[in-house]
Amino acid sequence: MQINVTLNGKKAAFEIDNNEFLADTLRRHGMLSIREGCNTSNCGLCTVWIDGKPVLSCSMLAIKADGKSITTIEGVQPQAEEFARILVEGGADQCGFCSPGFIMTVLAMKNELKNPTEEDIIHYLTGNLCRCTGYVGQLRAVKKYMGVN
């Protein structure tokens, strides 16, 4: 079966199996920033935006993306690089495996929340796991990026 989507601003048509998850479809079509860690919607590595909202692509059937706009980190490169620089400068980036999903969540948060509190940020980031950093540096970087003191 075929789905028609807008991927990072460009129209695309993908042949899919009826039980295929979006993460697999996207990776098969070159979006290698989509990572799979848990395949149970618990780690956030596979985060993409569907119509501007963060979604865990490992648990969304690809058929549900038909007619939707999908954004991966490749589609928000300038913003992603800006936040990644803040992560690196703050010593909050280690192996980088979780970074694409984490960055997509942070960018969505910046688009959605105005003047968030630290508690708002922590709540929004729930579900993004990192095995390297311990989160303190990441939280510091997010607060700096969001303009939170």
C-alpha positions as CSV (number, residue, x, y, z in Angstrom):
1,M,0.0,0.0,0.0
2,Q,1.1,3.6,-0.5
3,I,1.1,6.6,1.7
4,N,1.6,10.2,0.6
5,V,3.3,12.5,3.1
6,T,5.2,15.8,3.2
7,L,8.6,14.9,4.6
8,N,10.8,17.8,5.7
9,G,8.8,20.1,3.4
10,K,8.9,17.9,0.3
11,K,6.1,15.7,-1.1
12,A,6.9,12.0,-0.9
13,A,5.1,8.7,-1.5
14,F,6.2,5.5,0.3
15,E,5.2,1.9,-0.3
16,I,4.6,0.3,3.1
17,D,3.3,-2.9,4.7
18,N,0.0,-2.5,6.5
19,N,1.7,-3.3,9.8
20,E,4.9,-1.2,9.4
21,F,5.9,1.4,11.9
22,L,6.7,4.9,10.8
23,A,10.3,4.7,12.3
24,D,11.0,1.7,10.0
25,T,9.5,3.5,6.9
26,L,11.6,6.6,7.6
27,R,14.8,4.8,8.1
28,R,14.3,2.8,5.0
29,H,14.0,6.1,3.1
30,G,17.2,7.6,4.3
31,M,16.2,9.3,7.6
32,L,18.9,7.6,9.6
33,S,18.7,10.1,12.4
34,I,15.6,8.1,13.5
35,R,17.0,5.8,16.2
36,E,15.3,2.9,17.9
37,G,16.2,2.1,21.4
38,C,13.3,0.4,23.1
39,N,10.6,0.0,20.5
40,T,8.1,0.4,23.3
41,S,7.6,4.2,23.4
42,N,9.7,4.6,26.5
43,C,13.0,6.2,25.3
44,G,12.2,9.1,22.9
45,L,15.0,8.2,20.5
46,C,12.6,7.9,17.6
47,T,10.9,11.3,18.1
48,V,9.7,13.1,14.9
49,W,7.1,15.7,14.4
50,I,3.7,14.9,12.8
51,D,2.0,18.2,11.8
52,G,4.4,20.0,14.2
53,K,3.8,17.8,17.3
54,P,6.3,15.4,18.7
55,V,5.4,11.7,18.1
56,L,7.2,8.5,18.9
57,S,7.6,7.0,15.5
58,C,8.4,3.5,16.8
59,S,4.8,3.0,18.0
60,M,3.0,4.9,15.2
61,L,1.8,2.8,12.2
62,A,3.1,4.4,9.0
63,I,-0.4,4.3,7.5
64,K,-1.5,6.9,10.2
65,A,1.0,9.3,8.6
66,D,-0.8,9.3,5.3
67,G,-1.6,12.9,4.3
68,K,0.4,14.3,7.2
69,S,3.5,16.5,7.4
70,I,6.5,14.7,8.9
71,T,9.6,16.6,10.2
72,T,12.8,14.8,11.2
73,I,15.9,16.5,12.5
74,E,17.1,16.8,8.9
75,G,14.2,19.2,8.3
76,V,15.1,21.5,11.2
77,Q,18.9,21.6,10.8
78,P,19.6,25.2,11.7
79,Q,17.6,25.1,14.9
80,A,19.0,21.7,15.8
81,E,22.6,22.9,15.3
82,E,21.9,25.9,17.5
83,F,20.7,23.8,20.4
84,A,23.4,21.1,19.8
85,R,26.0,23.8,20.1
86,I,24.5,24.8,23.5
87,L,24.6,21.1,24.6
88,V,28.2,20.7,23.6
89,E,29.3,24.0,25.1
90,G,27.7,22.9,28.4
91,G,29.3,19.5,28.4
92,A,25.8,17.9,28.2
93,D,26.4,15.7,25.1
94,Q,28.1,12.4,25.5
95,C,27.7,9.6,23.0
96,G,25.0,11.4,21.0
97,F,22.8,8.4,20.4
98,C,19.8,10.0,22.0
99,S,20.5,13.5,20.6
100,P,18.2,13.5,17.5
101,G,15.1,12.5,19.5
102,F,16.0,14.7,22.4
103,I,16.6,17.7,20.2
104,M,13.4,17.2,18.3
105,T,11.5,17.2,21.7
106,V,13.3,20.3,22.9
107,L,12.6,22.2,19.6
108,A,8.9,21.2,19.8
109,M,8.9,22.4,23.4
110,K,10.3,25.8,22.4
111,N,7.6,26.1,19.7
112,E,4.9,25.1,22.2
113,L,5.8,26.6,25.6
114,K,6.3,30.2,26.3
115,N,8.2,31.1,29.5
116,P,8.2,27.5,30.9
117,T,9.3,26.8,34.4
118,E,11.9,24.3,35.3
119,E,9.1,21.9,36.2
120,D,7.4,22.5,32.8
121,I,10.7,21.6,31.1
122,I,11.2,18.4,33.2
123,H,7.6,17.3,32.5
124,Y,7.9,17.9,28.8
125,L,11.1,15.9,28.6
126,T,9.7,12.9,30.5
127,G,10.2,9.9,28.3
128,N,13.5,11.1,26.7
129,L,16.1,8.7,28.1
130,C,19.9,9.2,28.1
131,R,22.3,6.7,29.5
132,C,25.3,8.9,29.5
133,T,24.7,12.3,31.0
134,G,22.6,12.1,34.2
135,Y,20.3,14.9,32.9
136,V,21.7,17.8,35.0
137,G,23.8,19.2,32.1
138,Q,21.0,18.6,29.6
139,L,18.5,20.4,31.8
140,R,21.0,23.3,32.2
141,A,21.4,23.4,28.3
142,V,17.6,23.3,27.8
143,K,17.0,26.1,30.3
144,K,19.7,28.2,28.5
145,Y,18.1,27.5,25.1
146,M,14.6,28.3,26.4
147,G,15.8,31.5,28.2
148,V,14.9,30.2,31.6
149,N,16.9,31.3,34.6
